[in-house]
């Protein structure tokens, strides 16, 4: 489509753009691309800040989404590149991708190889793929998309417009809200790790609780969210969870949390609203995170984190303290040599 058509589709978000300066600069755009893609002619890309200005001189893109910086905009025009101005280039680029690409969704049908229990309730306009199994008393909402080989255990509830990708498993009594997305290989609502040590071995504690995903939750591939012995494991509305995440029994997250890959949450962990856990964070039992707190990558968190606090390291401490410790750590060889020197001098006194 023409650049001017993209501007029109983006609406108010693209009011400030190069067409107000040069209406003739209206290239044909065939899609989106990375700024450094050498084969990206006739595409639109984005620049997040002035520090990336060298990309504007080198890119093959025909249009750019730029921050509010006149020098970058002038630089683009001098190269014949159309631009859109915005305060959040990455966000507007995401909206632009959605203009050119929509995830594939099959038409509503029930594949003949699907096995659906007679007591299950299936909503309107639902797609159920090959070899799907839906067990007793399960409830599937309207416009749900269930890809091949998904297994839905008894008494589960799946909300409207939710997408279950291939090979994921939804265990008994799990409740998934509306507009959720569960990616391939994930297991929602399986048994938590509940065993009691006895003189003769491990006694199993049956996990009779529930797993609840509120509306708008997105789960990556091969992530596991366990149900507890009693009560519930709950993932708050609009929370996003990456691939290969383990969420233990009885955990709870607030609204709008983000959990990156290979994070592990032991039982009973509670996250407030808008908490961010970076990659490979490990959290001990019963730890609580306040609203807006952050754990940086590879942190090991063993105690509660106050609201708004950022923690780093293993064991995790406040990020400011972690930076001081890291600075000292880099000087340890030098400090050790100094220590040995003074030890020899003091030993001769």
C-alpha positions as YAML, in Angstrom:
chain: A
units: angstrom
residues:
- id: 1
  name: UNK
  ca: [0.00, 0.00, 0.00]
- id: 2
  name: UNK
  ca: [1.01, 3.62, -0.31]
- id: 3
  name: UNK
  ca: [2.72, 5.31, 2.62]
- id: 4
  name: UNK
  ca: [-0.23, 7.70, 2.79]
- id: 5
  name: UNK
  ca: [-2.57, 4.72, 3.30]
- id: 6
  name: UNK
  ca: [-0.51, 3.55, 6.29]
- id: 7
  name: UNK
  ca: [-0.73, 7.05, 7.76]
- id: 8
  name: UNK
  ca: [-4.50, 6.97, 7.31]
- id: 9
  name: UNK
  ca: [-4.85, 3.53, 8.94]
- id: 10
  name: UNK
  ca: [-2.73, 4.56, 11.93]
- id: 11
  name: UNK
  ca: [-5.01, 7.55, 12.47]
- id: 12
  name: UNK
  ca: [-4.14, 10.07, 15.18]
- id: 13
  name: UNK
  ca: [-0.94, 8.21, 16.02]
- id: 14
  name: UNK
  ca: [0.51, 9.28, 12.66]
- id: 15
  name: UNK
  ca: [-0.77, 12.86, 12.36]
- id: 16
  name: UNK
  ca: [2.75, 14.28, 12.29]
- id: 17
  name: UNK
  ca: [4.48, 12.89, 9.19]
- id: 18
  name: UNK
  ca: [6.57, 13.84, 6.16]
- id: 19
  name: UNK
  ca: [3.54, 14.24, 3.87]
- id: 20
  name: UNK
  ca: [2.96, 17.66, 5.43]
- id: 21
  name: UNK
  ca: [6.37, 18.69, 4.04]
- id: 22
  name: UNK
  ca: [6.51, 16.74, 0.78]
- id: 23
  name: UNK
  ca: [3.25, 15.26, -0.52]
- id: 24
  name: UNK
  ca: [5.07, 13.80, -3.52]
- id: 25
  name: UNK
  ca: [7.14, 11.54, -1.25]
- id: 26
  name: UNK
  ca: [4.58, 8.74, -1.00]
- id: 27
  name: UNK
  ca: [6.37, 5.44, -1.68]
- id: 28
  name: UNK
  ca: [4.77, 2.06, -2.19]
- id: 29
  name: UNK
  ca: [5.22, -0.03, 0.98]
- id: 30
  name: UNK
  ca: [5.13, -3.81, 0.73]
- id: 31
  name: UNK
  ca: [5.72, -4.68, 4.40]
- id: 32
  name: UNK
  ca: [7.75, -4.11, 7.53]
- id: 33
  name: UNK
  ca: [11.44, -4.85, 8.14]
- id: 34
  name: UNK
  ca: [14.33, -4.36, 10.56]
- id: 35
  name: UNK
  ca: [16.20, -1.11, 10.11]
- id: 36
  name: UNK
  ca: [19.42, -2.95, 9.16]
- id: 37
  name: UNK
  ca: [17.82, -5.43, 6.74]
- id: 38
  name: UNK
  ca: [19.78, -5.07, 3.50]
- id: 39
  name: UNK
  ca: [16.86, -6.39, 1.45]
- id: 40
  name: UNK
  ca: [14.33, -4.04, 3.01]
- id: 41
  name: UNK
  ca: [13.55, -1.73, 0.07]
- id: 42
  name: UNK
  ca: [9.89, -0.71, -0.18]
- id: 43
  name: UNK
  ca: [9.42, -1.44, 3.52]
- id: 44
  name: UNK
  ca: [8.78, 0.60, 6.64]
- id: 45
  name: UNK
  ca: [10.99, 0.33, 9.73]
- id: 46
  name: UNK
  ca: [11.61, 2.33, 12.90]
- id: 47
  name: UNK
  ca: [14.32, 4.10, 14.91]
- id: 48
  name: UNK
  ca: [13.98, 4.40, 18.68]
- id: 49
  name: UNK
  ca: [16.38, 7.28, 19.37]
- id: 50
  name: UNK
  ca: [19.16, 9.59, 18.26]
- id: 51
  name: UNK
  ca: [21.81, 6.99, 19.14]
- id: 52
  name: UNK
  ca: [20.62, 4.99, 16.12]
- id: 53
  name: UNK
  ca: [21.00, 7.86, 13.65]
- id: 54
  name: UNK
  ca: [23.68, 5.98, 11.69]
- id: 55
  name: UNK
  ca: [20.98, 3.51, 10.63]
- id: 56
  name: UNK
  ca: [19.02, 6.32, 8.99]
- id: 57
  name: UNK
  ca: [22.00, 6.95, 6.68]
- id: 58
  name: UNK
  ca: [22.41, 3.27, 5.85]
- id: 59
  name: UNK
  ca: [18.91, 1.77, 5.75]
- id: 60
  name: UNK
  ca: [17.24, 0.57, 2.57]
- id: 61
  name: UNK
  ca: [13.75, 1.18, 4.00]
- id: 62
  name: UNK
  ca: [11.48, 3.53, 2.09]
- id: 63
  name: UNK
  ca: [9.75, 4.84, 5.22]
- id: 64
  name: UNK
  ca: [10.65, 5.17, 8.89]
- id: 65
  name: UNK
  ca: [8.89, 5.67, 12.18]
- id: 66
  name: UNK
  ca: [11.00, 8.25, 14.00]
- id: 67
  name: UNK
  ca: [11.09, 9.88, 17.44]
- id: 68
  name: UNK
  ca: [10.41, 13.58, 17.86]
- id: 69
  name: UNK
  ca: [13.81, 14.71, 16.62]
- id: 70
  name: UNK
  ca: [14.07, 17.27, 13.80]
- id: 71
  name: UNK
  ca: [17.62, 16.28, 12.88]
- id: 72
  name: UNK
  ca: [16.62, 12.65, 12.30]
- id: 73
  name: UNK
  ca: [13.59, 13.74, 10.27]
- id: 74
  name: UNK
  ca: [15.71, 16.08, 8.12]
- id: 75
  name: UNK
  ca: [18.27, 13.31, 7.68]
- id: 76
  name: UNK
  ca: [15.53, 10.96, 6.44]
- id: 77
  name: UNK
  ca: [14.09, 13.52, 3.99]
- id: 78
  name: UNK
  ca: [17.51, 14.22, 2.54]
- id: 79
  name: UNK
  ca: [17.71, 10.50, 1.66]
- id: 80
  name: UNK
  ca: [14.18, 10.47, 0.20]
- id: 81
  name: UNK
  ca: [12.76, 8.46, 3.10]
- id: 82
  name: UNK
  ca: [9.20, 9.19, 4.24]
- id: 83
  name: UNK
  ca: [8.66, 9.33, 8.01]
- id: 84
  name: UNK
  ca: [6.09, 9.33, 10.78]
- id: 85
  name: UNK
  ca: [6.83, 11.10, 14.07]
- id: 86
  name: UNK
  ca: [5.86, 9.54, 17.39]
- id: 87
  name: UNK
  ca: [6.83, 9.55, 21.06]
- id: 88
  name: UNK
  ca: [7.04, 5.73, 21.09]
- id: 89
  name: UNK
  ca: [8.53, 4.38, 17.87]
- id: 90
  name: UNK
  ca: [8.48, 0.74, 18.91]
- id: 91
  name: UNK
  ca: [4.81, 0.83, 19.87]
- id: 92
  name: UNK
  ca: [3.78, 2.47, 16.61]
- id: 93
  name: UNK
  ca: [5.89, -0.04, 14.67]
- id: 94
  name: UNK
  ca: [3.97, -2.83, 16.41]
- id: 95
  name: UNK
  ca: [0.71, -1.24, 15.23]
- id: 96
  name: UNK
  ca: [2.16, -0.98, 11.71]
- id: 97
  name: UNK
  ca: [3.06, -4.69, 11.68]
- id: 98
  name: UNK
  ca: [-0.58, -5.43, 12.52]
- id: 99
  name: UNK
  ca: [-1.64, -3.58, 9.36]
- id: 100
  name: UNK
  ca: [0.42, -5.94, 7.18]
- id: 101
  name: UNK
  ca: [0.23, -9.16, 9.16]
- id: 102
  name: UNK
  ca: [-2.47, -10.98, 11.07]
- id: 103
  name: UNK
  ca: [-1.79, -14.39, 12.65]
- id: 104
  name: UNK
  ca: [-3.29, -17.28, 10.72]
- id: 105
  name: UNK
  ca: [-6.61, -18.45, 12.06]
- id: 106
  name: UNK
  ca: [-8.49, -21.41, 10.59]
- id: 107
  name: UNK
  ca: [-12.17, -21.23, 9.77]
- id: 108
  name: UNK
  ca: [-14.65, -22.58, 12.31]
- id: 109
  name: UNK
  ca: [-15.00, -26.36, 12.11]
- id: 110
  name: UNK
  ca: [-14.66, -29.51, 14.18]
- id: 111
  name: UNK
  ca: [-12.17, -31.96, 12.70]
- id: 112
  name: UNK
  ca: [-13.56, -35.49, 12.36]
- id: 113
  name: UNK
  ca: [-10.69, -36.95, 14.42]
- id: 114
  name: UNK
  ca: [-11.45, -34.74, 17.46]
- id: 115
  name: UNK
  ca: [-12.81, -36.60, 20.50]
- id: 116
  name: UNK
  ca: [-15.40, -34.54, 22.39]
- id: 117
  name: UNK
  ca: [-17.25, -35.88, 25.42]
- id: 118
  name: UNK
  ca: [-21.05, -35.65, 25.10]
- id: 119
  name: UNK
  ca: [-21.29, -33.51, 28.25]
- id: 120
  name: UNK
  ca: [-18.84, -30.90, 26.98]
- id: 121
  name: UNK
  ca: [-20.35, -27.56, 25.93]
- id: 122
  name: UNK
  ca: [-19.01, -25.99, 22.74]
- id: 123
  name: UNK
  ca: [-19.73, -22.34, 21.89]
- id: 124
  name: UNK
  ca: [-20.36, -20.70, 18.53]
- id: 125
  name: UNK
  ca: [-17.84, -20.28, 15.71]
- id: 126
  name: UNK
  ca: [-15.26, -22.58, 17.31]
- id: 127
  name: UNK
  ca: [-12.36, -24.27, 15.53]
- id: 128
  name: UNK
  ca: [-11.32, -27.67, 16.93]
- id: 129
  name: UNK
  ca: [-8.37, -29.23, 15.13]
- id: 130
  name: UNK
  ca: [-7.24, -32.77, 14.45]
- id: 131
  name: UNK
  ca: [-6.89, -35.19, 17.40]
- id: 132
  name: UNK
  ca: [-8.08, -32.68, 19.97]
- id: 133
  name: UNK
  ca: [-9.52, -34.29, 23.12]
- id: 134
  name: UNK
  ca: [-12.15, -32.43, 25.16]
- id: 135
  name: UNK
  ca: [-13.26, -34.33, 28.24]
- id: 136
  name: UNK
  ca: [-16.38, -34.35, 30.41]
- id: 137
  name: UNK
  ca: [-18.13, -31.15, 31.52]
- id: 138
  name: UNK
  ca: [-15.61, -28.90, 29.78]
- id: 139
  name: UNK
  ca: [-16.98, -25.55, 28.58]
- id: 140
  name: UNK
  ca: [-15.62, -23.88, 25.44]
- id: 141
  name: UNK
  ca: [-16.64, -20.27, 24.76]
- id: 142
  name: UNK
  ca: [-17.49, -18.56, 21.48]
- id: 143
  name: UNK
  ca: [-14.85, -17.97, 18.77]
- id: 144
  name: UNK
  ca: [-12.31, -20.18, 20.52]
- id: 145
  name: UNK
  ca: [-9.52, -21.69, 18.40]
- id: 146
  name: UNK
  ca: [-8.13, -25.07, 19.52]
- id: 147
  name: UNK
  ca: [-5.25, -26.31, 17.37]
- id: 148
  name: UNK
  ca: [-4.34, -29.99, 16.82]
- id: 149
  name: UNK
  ca: [-3.43, -32.40, 19.64]
- id: 150
  name: UNK
  ca: [-4.65, -30.16, 22.45]
- id: 151
  name: UNK
  ca: [-6.02, -32.05, 25.47]
- id: 152
  name: UNK
  ca: [-8.61, -30.38, 27.70]
- id: 153
  name: UNK
  ca: [-9.32, -32.29, 30.90]
- id: 154
  name: UNK
  ca: [-12.70, -32.49, 32.69]
- id: 155
  name: UNK
  ca: [-14.48, -29.43, 34.11]
- id: 156
  name: UNK
  ca: [-12.26, -26.90, 32.37]
- id: 157
  name: UNK
  ca: [-13.61, -23.55, 31.20]
- id: 158
  name: UNK
  ca: [-12.15, -21.73, 28.19]
- id: 159
  name: UNK
  ca: [-13.29, -18.14, 27.61]
- id: 160
  name: UNK
  ca: [-14.39, -16.47, 24.39]
- id: 161
  name: UNK
  ca: [-11.79, -15.85, 21.65]
- id: 162
  name: UNK
  ca: [-9.04, -17.72, 23.48]
- id: 163
  name: UNK
  ca: [-6.46, -19.56, 21.34]
- id: 164
  name: UNK
  ca: [-4.91, -22.86, 22.39]
- id: 165
  name: UNK
  ca: [-1.97, -23.77, 20.17]
- id: 166
  name: UNK
  ca: [-0.92, -27.29, 19.21]
- id: 167
  name: UNK
  ca: [0.08, -29.82, 21.85]
- id: 168
  name: UNK
  ca: [-0.78, -27.83, 24.95]
- id: 169
  name: UNK
  ca: [-2.56, -29.54, 27.86]
- id: 170
  name: UNK
  ca: [-5.20, -27.96, 30.08]
- id: 171
  name: UNK
  ca: [-5.67, -30.01, 33.25]
- id: 172
  name: UNK
  ca: [-8.82, -30.56, 35.29]
- id: 173
  name: UNK
  ca: [-10.84, -27.63, 36.65]
- id: 174
  name: UNK
  ca: [-8.61, -25.05, 35.04]
- id: 175
  name: UNK
  ca: [-10.36, -21.78, 34.18]
- id: 176
  name: UNK
  ca: [-8.99, -19.70, 31.31]
- id: 177
  name: UNK
  ca: [-10.51, -16.28, 30.66]
- id: 178
  name: UNK
  ca: [-11.37, -14.45, 27.46]
- id: 179
  name: UNK
  ca: [-8.82, -13.37, 24.84]
- id: 180
  name: UNK
  ca: [-6.03, -15.55, 26.22]
- id: 181
  name: UNK
  ca: [-3.35, -17.28, 24.17]
- id: 182
  name: UNK
  ca: [-1.60, -20.48, 25.25]
- id: 183
  name: UNK
  ca: [1.30, -21.41, 22.99]
- id: 184
  name: UNK
  ca: [2.47, -24.85, 21.94]
- id: 185
  name: UNK
  ca: [3.61, -27.38, 24.51]
- id: 186
  name: UNK
  ca: [2.49, -25.47, 27.60]
- id: 187
  name: UNK
  ca: [0.81, -27.29, 30.47]
- id: 188
  name: UNK
  ca: [-1.73, -25.36, 32.53]
- id: 189
  name: UNK
  ca: [-3.14, -26.70, 35.79]
- id: 190
  name: UNK
  ca: [-1.05, -29.85, 36.24]
- id: 191
  name: UNK
  ca: [-0.26, -31.17, 39.72]
- id: 192
  name: UNK
  ca: [1.92, -29.03, 41.93]
- id: 193
  name: UNK
  ca: [5.04, -30.53, 43.49]
- id: 194
  name: UNK
  ca: [3.48, -31.68, 46.77]
- id: 195
  name: UNK
  ca: [5.26, -34.43, 48.71]
- id: 196
  name: UNK
  ca: [5.69, -34.89, 52.47]
- id: 197
  name: UNK
  ca: [8.82, -36.60, 53.83]
- id: 198
  name: UNK
  ca: [8.14, -39.59, 56.10]
- id: 199
  name: UNK
  ca: [10.28, -42.27, 57.70]
- id: 200
  name: UNK
  ca: [9.48, -44.61, 54.83]
- id: 201
  name: UNK
  ca: [9.74, -42.14, 51.94]
- id: 202
  name: UNK
  ca: [7.69, -39.41, 50.28]
- id: 203
  name: UNK
  ca: [3.95, -39.22, 50.92]
- id: 204
  name: UNK
  ca: [2.07, -37.62, 48.02]
- id: 205
  name: UNK
  ca: [-0.23, -34.68, 48.81]
- id: 206
  name: UNK
  ca: [-2.95, -34.63, 46.17]
- id: 207
  name: UNK
  ca: [-3.34, -31.29, 44.43]
- id: 208
  name: UNK
  ca: [-7.06, -30.59, 44.58]
- id: 209
  name: UNK
  ca: [-6.96, -26.84, 43.87]
- id: 210
  name: UNK
  ca: [-7.65, -24.74, 40.79]
- id: 211
  name: UNK
  ca: [-5.62, -22.85, 38.22]
- id: 212
  name: UNK
  ca: [-7.16, -19.61, 36.97]
- id: 213
  name: UNK
  ca: [-5.96, -17.42, 34.11]
- id: 214
  name: UNK
  ca: [-7.78, -14.10, 33.96]
- id: 215
  name: UNK
  ca: [-8.67, -12.31, 30.71]
- id: 216
  name: UNK
  ca: [-5.96, -11.36, 28.23]
- id: 217
  name: UNK
  ca: [-3.20, -13.62, 29.57]
- id: 218
  name: UNK
  ca: [-0.58, -14.83, 27.08]
- id: 219
  name: UNK
  ca: [1.59, -17.88, 27.78]
- id: 220
  name: UNK
  ca: [4.69, -18.83, 25.77]
- id: 221
  name: UNK
  ca: [5.77, -22.29, 24.61]
- id: 222
  name: UNK
  ca: [6.61, -25.08, 27.07]
- id: 223
  name: UNK
  ca: [5.61, -23.11, 30.15]
- id: 224
  name: UNK
  ca: [4.05, -24.87, 33.14]
- id: 225
  name: UNK
  ca: [1.61, -23.42, 35.66]
- id: 226
  name: UNK
  ca: [0.74, -25.81, 38.50]
- id: 227
  name: UNK
  ca: [-2.40, -26.16, 40.57]
- id: 228
  name: UNK
  ca: [-2.11, -26.23, 44.39]
- id: 229
  name: UNK
  ca: [-3.21, -28.77, 47.01]
- id: 230
  name: UNK
  ca: [-6.00, -26.39, 48.04]
- id: 231
  name: UNK
  ca: [-7.04, -22.93, 46.91]
- id: 232
  name: UNK
  ca: [-5.90, -21.55, 43.59]
- id: 233
  name: UNK
  ca: [-3.00, -20.57, 41.41]
- id: 234
  name: UNK
  ca: [-4.02, -17.31, 39.71]
- id: 235
  name: UNK
  ca: [-2.47, -15.37, 36.83]
- id: 236
  name: UNK
  ca: [-3.74, -11.78, 36.72]
- id: 237
  name: UNK
  ca: [-5.34, -10.00, 33.80]
- id: 238
  name: UNK
  ca: [-3.12, -9.01, 30.85]
- id: 239
  name: UNK
  ca: [-0.06, -10.76, 32.26]
- id: 240
  name: UNK
  ca: [2.43, -12.01, 29.67]
- id: 241
  name: UNK
  ca: [4.63, -15.04, 30.30]
- id: 242
  name: UNK
  ca: [7.53, -16.15, 28.09]
- id: 243
  name: UNK
  ca: [8.67, -19.63, 27.05]
- id: 244
  name: UNK
  ca: [10.05, -22.19, 29.51]
- id: 245
  name: UNK
  ca: [8.69, -20.60, 32.68]
- id: 246
  name: UNK
  ca: [7.78, -22.66, 35.78]
- id: 247
  name: UNK
  ca: [5.08, -21.25, 38.05]
- id: 248
  name: UNK
  ca: [4.58, -23.34, 41.15]
- id: 249
  name: UNK
  ca: [1.44, -24.27, 43.05]
- id: 250
  name: UNK
  ca: [-0.45, -21.47, 44.77]
- id: 251
  name: UNK
  ca: [1.38, -18.62, 43.03]
- id: 252
  name: UNK
  ca: [-0.52, -15.42, 42.27]
- id: 253
  name: UNK
  ca: [0.29, -12.54, 39.97]
- id: 254
  name: UNK
  ca: [-1.33, -9.15, 39.78]
- id: 255
  name: UNK
  ca: [-2.44, -7.27, 36.67]
- id: 256
  name: UNK
  ca: [-0.07, -6.64, 33.77]
- id: 257
  name: UNK
  ca: [2.98, -8.58, 34.96]
- id: 258
  name: UNK
  ca: [5.74, -9.69, 32.57]
- id: 259
  name: UNK
  ca: [7.76, -12.86, 33.20]
- id: 260
  name: UNK
  ca: [10.69, -13.69, 30.90]
- id: 261
  name: UNK
  ca: [12.05, -17.07, 29.84]
- id: 262
  name: UNK
  ca: [13.47, -19.68, 32.21]
- id: 263
  name: UNK
  ca: [12.12, -17.98, 35.32]
- id: 264
  name: UNK
  ca: [11.14, -20.31, 38.14]
- id: 265
  name: UNK
  ca: [8.65, -19.42, 40.87]
- id: 266
  name: UNK
  ca: [8.40, -21.75, 43.86]
- id: 267
  name: UNK
  ca: [5.09, -22.37, 45.61]
- id: 268
  name: UNK
  ca: [3.11, -19.51, 47.09]
- id: 269
  name: UNK
  ca: [4.98, -16.64, 45.41]
- id: 270
  name: UNK
  ca: [2.87, -13.51, 45.02]
- id: 271
  name: UNK
  ca: [3.49, -10.74, 42.49]
- id: 272
  name: UNK
  ca: [1.79, -7.36, 42.73]
- id: 273
  name: UNK
  ca: [0.61, -5.40, 39.70]
- id: 274
  name: UNK
  ca: [3.01, -4.63, 36.81]
- id: 275
  name: UNK
  ca: [5.88, -6.68, 38.25]
- id: 276
  name: UNK
  ca: [8.68, -7.56, 35.81]
- id: 277
  name: UNK
  ca: [10.81, -10.70, 36.16]
- id: 278
  name: UNK
  ca: [13.71, -10.83, 33.69]
- id: 279
  name: UNK
  ca: [15.20, -14.03, 32.30]
- id: 280
  name: UNK
  ca: [16.32, -16.89, 34.57]
- id: 281
  name: UNK
  ca: [15.05, -15.35, 37.79]
- id: 282
  name: UNK
  ca: [14.61, -17.84, 40.62]
- id: 283
  name: UNK
  ca: [12.18, -17.09, 43.47]
- id: 284
  name: UNK
  ca: [11.95, -18.98, 46.76]
- id: 285
  name: UNK
  ca: [8.75, -20.11, 48.51]
- id: 286
  name: UNK
  ca: [6.24, -17.51, 49.68]
- id: 287
  name: UNK
  ca: [8.22, -14.46, 48.49]
- id: 288
  name: UNK
  ca: [6.10, -11.37, 47.79]
- id: 289
  name: UNK
  ca: [6.80, -8.67, 45.21]
- id: 290
  name: UNK
  ca: [5.23, -5.23, 45.61]
- id: 291
  name: UNK
  ca: [3.58, -3.34, 42.76]
- id: 292
  name: UNK
  ca: [5.97, -2.16, 40.05]
- id: 293
  name: UNK
  ca: [8.98, -4.07, 41.37]
- id: 294
  name: UNK
  ca: [11.59, -5.65, 39.09]
- id: 295
  name: UNK
  ca: [14.00, -8.58, 39.36]
- id: 296
  name: UNK
  ca: [16.84, -8.34, 36.85]
- id: 297
  name: UNK
  ca: [18.18, -11.32, 34.90]
- id: 298
  name: UNK
  ca: [19.70, -14.26, 36.82]
- id: 299
  name: UNK
  ca: [18.56, -12.92, 40.19]
- id: 300
  name: UNK
  ca: [17.92, -15.31, 43.04]
- id: 301
  name: UNK
  ca: [15.20, -13.80, 45.24]
- id: 302
  name: UNK
  ca: [14.82, -15.17, 48.78]
- id: 303
  name: UNK
  ca: [13.04, -12.32, 50.58]
- id: 304
  name: UNK
  ca: [10.18, -9.91, 49.89]
- id: 305
  name: UNK
  ca: [10.69, -7.07, 47.42]
- id: 306
  name: UNK
  ca: [9.12, -3.67, 48.27]
- id: 307
  name: UNK
  ca: [6.92, -1.83, 45.75]
- id: 308
  name: UNK
  ca: [8.91, -0.08, 43.03]
- id: 309
  name: UNK
  ca: [12.19, -1.74, 44.06]
- id: 310
  name: UNK
  ca: [14.63, -3.27, 41.56]
- id: 311
  name: UNK
  ca: [16.72, -6.18, 42.80]
- id: 312
  name: UNK
  ca: [19.70, -7.94, 41.24]
- id: 313
  name: UNK
  ca: [22.23, -10.66, 41.99]
- id: 314
  name: UNK
  ca: [22.31, -13.92, 43.91]
- id: 315
  name: UNK
  ca: [21.14, -13.63, 46.58]
- id: 316
  name: UNK
  ca: [19.23, -10.61, 45.28]
- id: 317
  name: UNK
  ca: [19.89, -7.20, 46.83]
- id: 318
  name: UNK
  ca: [18.80, -3.71, 45.79]
- id: 319
  name: UNK
  ca: [20.12, -2.87, 42.35]
- id: 320
  name: UNK
  ca: [22.09, 0.13, 43.63]
- id: 321
  name: UNK
  ca: [23.88, -2.07, 46.16]
- id: 322
  name: UNK
  ca: [24.46, -4.72, 43.51]
- id: 323
  name: UNK
  ca: [26.22, -2.17, 41.28]
- id: 324
  name: UNK
  ca: [28.52, -1.16, 44.14]
- id: 325
  name: UNK
  ca: [29.37, -4.78, 44.91]
- id: 326
  name: UNK
  ca: [30.02, -5.46, 41.21]
- id: 327
  name: UNK
  ca: [32.40, -2.50, 41.03]
- id: 328
  name: UNK
  ca: [34.35, -3.87, 44.00]
- id: 329
  name: UNK
  ca: [34.31, -7.38, 42.56]
- id: 330
  name: UNK
  ca: [36.14, -6.21, 39.44]
- id: 331
  name: UNK
  ca: [38.91, -4.84, 41.65]
- id: 332
  name: UNK
  ca: [39.33, -7.96, 43.79]
- id: 333
  name: UNK
  ca: [42.56, -9.17, 42.08]
- id: 334
  name: UNK
  ca: [44.17, -5.77, 42.60]
- id: 335
  name: UNK
  ca: [42.91, -5.60, 46.20]
- id: 336
  name: UNK
  ca: [44.21, -9.11, 46.87]
- id: 337
  name: UNK
  ca: [47.69, -8.19, 45.66]
- id: 338
  name: UNK
  ca: [47.62, -5.13, 47.88]
- id: 339
  name: UNK
  ca: [46.53, -7.28, 50.82]
- id: 340
  name: UNK
  ca: [49.45, -9.70, 50.26]
- id: 341
  name: UNK
  ca: [51.87, -6.80, 50.03]
- id: 342
  name: UNK
  ca: [50.75, -5.31, 53.35]
- id: 343
  name: UNK
  ca: [50.70, -8.73, 54.96]
- id: 344
  name: UNK
  ca: [54.38, -9.25, 54.06]
- id: 345
  name: UNK
  ca: [55.28, -5.80, 55.42]
- id: 346
  name: UNK
  ca: [53.38, -6.30, 58.64]
- id: 347
  name: UNK
  ca: [54.88, -9.75, 59.03]
- id: 348
  name: UNK
  ca: [58.40, -8.23, 59.10]
- id: 349
  name: UNK
  ca: [57.57, -5.83, 61.98]
...
